[in-house]
Amino acid sequence: MNILVINAGSSSLKYQLYNMTDESVLAKGLVERIGMDSSILTHKPTDKQEVTEVSEILEHTTAIRKVLACLTDKVHGVISSIDEINAVGHRVVHGGEIFKESALVNQEAKTEIRRLFDLAPLHNPAALLGILAAESNMPGVPQTIIFDTAFHQTMPEKAYLYAIPRVLYSKYKIRRYGFHGTSHDYVSKAAAEFVGRPLEELKIITCHIGNGASLTAIEGGISIDTSMGMTPLEGLMMGTRSGDIDPAIVPYVMNKEELTHGEVNSMLNKHSGMLAISGISSDMREIIEGYEKGEPNASLAFEMYEYRLRKYIGAYAAALNGADVIVFTAGVGENASLLREKVLNNLTYLGIELDAEANKIRSGDPRRISTADSKVQVLVVPTNEELVIARDTYRIVQGING
């Protein structure tokens, strides 16, 4: 079975085509600048030369049509016909309380995704565009939706409710949902396999650290707490997001600077975090470079980031009453060895002993960076959210076919 995985943004579309016989990637790619006359499609077939095309792509339906043309091209294609695509899996950021697991796309599901636009105005509308575009280009092909929030629907009320009037939850479902669920799910299972213990026996803290970042406390394979909230703004300091702040700051700054709701939302999501503190970049690689050169603002940004990451790990060790495994994943988590070193050397009270040499090794495979004597095993596990989407899609479609 071949499954096409789609992650649609407002002006971009990522894709991967999987052969589920061996879970191999046949091709992957990216369409950028959708809505412009100079859109860029980058197509990377496995074992063939990469192809780049610049053309006018004004909406997602055209984007997917061009992707399908690349996948079936006689020279750089990987299948001979669209009919060889058996299902399509879509990443959707917000599933609210309705979607506690992945689901088949139908009219009711599309209506619910639209109803959740208010909770994820930057993400859910784009995802729905991707779904509608795929339906237009591949009528009759089963489609599934895999939600970032679904994995965290196991959180208890004490973890997901905010201490605000309960009527706001009853009327508007204002609560903590959490995100990056497919990644936290994947790396926790991979970690259990790596250490050779049943997932049901383990207390795991997973650290998905990229430009966006979140931590999850996982007990017996179940998410019991996570750092992002009703939106991806809550929690850790991130590349351009503020993370946790005193909520009274919002009306105060709006009044002082005469900002609109949209302007203050943009400030907190796009102009805060490491970018705001460093004045240099939101990219951890550039922050670390500045830190190593002794640049004051880059150093402060790095130290704030490390401190807040360490605090959340400590909080989740408390929530779990200990930890068996800590996992670092995603772009920063997998590659920023200096950040991992600083964090872990300040968590020795947990019995963590860092293997400094193992921490410096770069690898695309899961690896241990703690010593044999460390009371908590610390791993670096590359995430694979697309594979999670493909696996869930395969499971759902197999269920349809009996």
N, C-alpha and C positions, 0 to 999 in steps of 0.2 A: 504494500500500500504506500502510495506517495502522498505526503501531506505538505501543503503550503502554509507556512506560518507568516502572518502579517502583523506588523506593529505600526499602525498609522498615527502620524502626528498631524498637526494642522497644516504644515507645509512640507512634510516628509513622509516617506513610507519605507520601512525596512522589511526585508523578506528573506526567508530561507526555505528551501525545498528539501524535505527529508524523504529518504527511502526507509520505511519503518521495518523492513526485513532485518536490517542490521543497524538501524538508527544513524545511517550515514547521511551527511549533507551533500546533496547533489550540486547545489548552487546557492548562493546568497547574494544580496545586493541592497542598494539604497537608492531611492529617488529623492532628490533634494530640490528645494525652491519650487515646490508645486504652487501654481498660480502665477508663474512668471513665464516670459518668453525665452528665458535662458535656463530652463530646468536641467538638472544633471542626473542621469541614470548611470550608476556604476554597477555592473553585473560581473560577478566572480564565480564562474563555473569551476567545480573541482577538477583539477588536472587539465584545465584549459586556460588560455590566456584571458586576462581581465579585459572587459570591454567598457568604454565610457562613451556616452552619447549625450550631446547637448541639444535640446529642442524645446519647443513650446509645450508645456504640460499645464493646463489651466485648472484641472480638477482631478480628483482621485480616480475617477472611472478611467480616464485616459492613462493615468499612471499605471494602473493595474493592467490595462490592455498592453502597454509597452513592456511591462514585466513579463507577461505571458508570451509576448512575441520573442523576447530574449530567451526565455526558457525553452521555446520550441524552434529556435533558429537552427538552420541546417549546419552552420559553422560553429557557433558558440553555445548552442542549446544543449540541454541534457535529457530532454524527452522529445518524442516525435509529434505528440499531439496534446492539446489541453485535456483530452479525455483521460490521459494518464494521471491527472491530479484527482485523487479520490476524495479529498476533504480539505477544508481550509480552517485553520485555527487563528483566532484573533486575540491579541492582548487588549484587555479593557481595564483601565486603572481602577475605576470605582464601581463596585457592585452593591453598595449600601448594605442593608440588612436582608434584602431579598435574595441575593445570590450567595449562598454559603458554600457553593462548589461550582465547578465548571459546568457549562450547560450548552445545549443545542440552540442554535439561532432559530427563532420563530418570531411571529409578529408580537407576541406577548413580551418576549425578551427584548426586542427592539424598542418597544414602548417603555419598558422599565429603564433601559439605558438612557433614553431621552429624558425620562422623569428625573434621572440623577444628574442631569447637566449642571444643576446648581451646586452640587457637591464637588464636581470636577470640571469646571468650565473650560480648562485648558486641554483636557484629555478626552473626556467621554464624547464630545461632539466629533472630534477627529476620528475616534474609534468607530463611531457609527457611520461616518463617511466611508471608512474602509470596508465595513461590512456591506453597505449598500453598493459600493463599487464592485466588490467581489461578486455579489449576487447578480449584478448587471452583466458582468463578463463571463460568469460561470453558472448560469441558471441550472438549478437542479442538483448542484454539488453540495453535499452537506457542509454546514459551517458551524463552528463552535466558538464559544466565548470563554476565555480564561481570565479571571479577575485577580488583580493585585491584592485586593482586600479579603478575598475568600479565606485564605489560610488563617487569618487573624479572627475569624468569626467564632473561634473557640474561647476567646478571652472572656473571663467572668465579668459581671457587672462592676465589681469593685475596681477593675482595671480600665474598663472602657467608658464608664460614666464620668462626666464632668460635674464638679460641685456647683452647679448652677440650678435655677428653678427647674424642677422635673418636667414641668409642662413644655419646656423647650425641647426636651427629648421626645416627649409624647407627640407633639405637633410636627416637629421639623426633623426628628431623628438626629439631633445634634449630639454627637458622641465621638469617641475615638474609634477609628476604623483600622488604621495601619496600612502600610503599602509594602512594595517589594516582596509580596507574599510568595510568589513563585520562586524567587531566589532563596529566601529563607527556608522554604520547604525543601528545595533541591539540595542545598549545601548541608542541611542538618542530616538528611538521609545519607548523603555521600560521606559525611563525617562518621556516622555510626558504622558504615561499611568499612571505612578506613581503619578505625580503631578496633574493629572486630567484636563489637558488642551490640546487642539488640537495641534499637532506637527507643523502645519502651522503657529501658532501664536508665536512660541517660538524661542528665541535666545539661543543656547546651545553650550557650550564648552565641548567637550568630551576628556578625558585624558586616553588614552590606555597606561598604564605604566607597562611594563614587562621588560625582559632583552633587548628586543627591545621596543622602546617607540615612540609614536606620539600623537599629539594633532590635533583636527579638530574644525574649526569654522563652525557651522551649523545654517543656517537661514531658518526657515520654512521647515525643513526637508532636506534642500539642503546643500551639502558641498560647502563652498565658499573659504576655504583655509585650508591647512593642512601642518604639519611641515616637513614630509619627502619629498624628492624631486624626481629626476629622478631615484634614488636608495634609499634604506632604510638607507643610511649613513647620509643624511642631517637631520638637526633639533636638537633635544634634545641630550644631553650627555646620553649615554646608558651604558649597562653592559660592552661591549667590543668595542663599536663604539664611535668614537670621537664626532659625531654630527657636528655642524657648526664650521668651522675653516676658516682662511684666505687661499684662494686657492693658494696663492703664497708660502705657506709653503711646498706644495708638490714638486715642482721642486727644491726648496732650499734644502730640506732634501735629495732628490734623488741625488743631486750633492755632498753634503757634505758626505753622507754615502755610495755613489755609489750603491744605491738601484735600482733594476729593477722595472718596472711598477707593476708586480705581488707582489713584496715584500712590496712596499709602500701601495698597496691596502690591503694587509693582515695586515699591521701595523694599518691602520685606522679602519679596520673592526673587527679585532680579538684581537688586543693587545693595544687598547686605552680605552677610557671611564673610568668607575669606577675602572676597573682592573688596568689600568695604573697609575691612581692617588693614589689609596690606596696601591697598591703593595700587597694586600691581596686577593681580590676576586672580581668577577663581580656580586656576589649575594648580593642583597640589605640587606638580613637578616644578613649576616656577616659584612657588612658595618655598619649597625645600631648597632650591638653588639660592634664593635670597637669604634664607635662614643660615645656610652654610657660609655665605659671604658676610654674615653679620649685619645684614640690613635690618634696622630696628622694626619697621612696620611688618615686614615679612616674618621676622622672628616672632613678633607678638601674635600674628595670625596663626602661625604654626603652634605656638605654645597654648593659645586659647583652644585651638582645635583638639590638640592632644589632651588637654585637661578635661574638656567636656566629654570627649569620647571615653576617657578613663572613668569619669564620674558615672556615666551610664552603665558601663560594665560593672562597676561596684554596686550600683543600684539593682541590677538584675541578678547579681550573685546573691544579694540579700533577698530578692523576690523568690529566687529558687532555693534559698537556704543552702547555697553552695553551687559549684559548677564542676562537671566532669570534663567538659570540652569547651574551648572558645575557638570560634572559627572566624577568620578574616576572609572576605571575598569582595568582588567587584574591582573596578579599575584601581582605586587607591588602596583598598585592602589587600589586593593581590601583589601590588608592585612597590608600595612605599615602605621599604624595609626600615628606614629610619623612624617613621611614625610608629610602626609596630614595636620597634626596640624601645622607644621612649615610653610608650604606653605600658608595655609588659614589665619593664624595669621598675615601674611605679606600682605594680600590683603583686609584689613579692609576698605581701601579707596573706594572699590566697594560696601560697605555696607554689607559685609559678616560678620556674627556672627556665630562662630563655637560652636556647642554643644559638649563640651569636653567629656562628658560621653557617648553620642551616638557615638562619633567617635571611642571610644575604643571597642565597641561591635563588635564581629566577627559573621557574619551570611552569609548564602548562598543566602539570599533574598535581593532584592533592599531595601535600607534604606536611610533615611535622616539624615545627620550629621550636619546640620545647625539648628539654633534656629528658633522658630516661627516668630521672629521679623526680621530675616535676609532678606535683600532686594534681595539677590540672593540665590536660593535654591541650596544646595550642596548635592549631592547624591553619594552613592556607589552602583553601579549596576554590578553584576557579568555578564561577557560577555558570549556569547554562539555562537561562530562562526560556529560550526558544525550544529547547528539548523538552522541558516540562510541558509547554503548550502542545508540542507535537504528541507527546505521550498521552496527555489528557484527551486530545482530539481523537487519537487512535482508539482509546478505551471507549469513548462515547459512541463513535461510529461503529465499532465492533458490536456494541450493545444494540444498536439499531438493526444491524444486519443479523443479529442472533448468533 
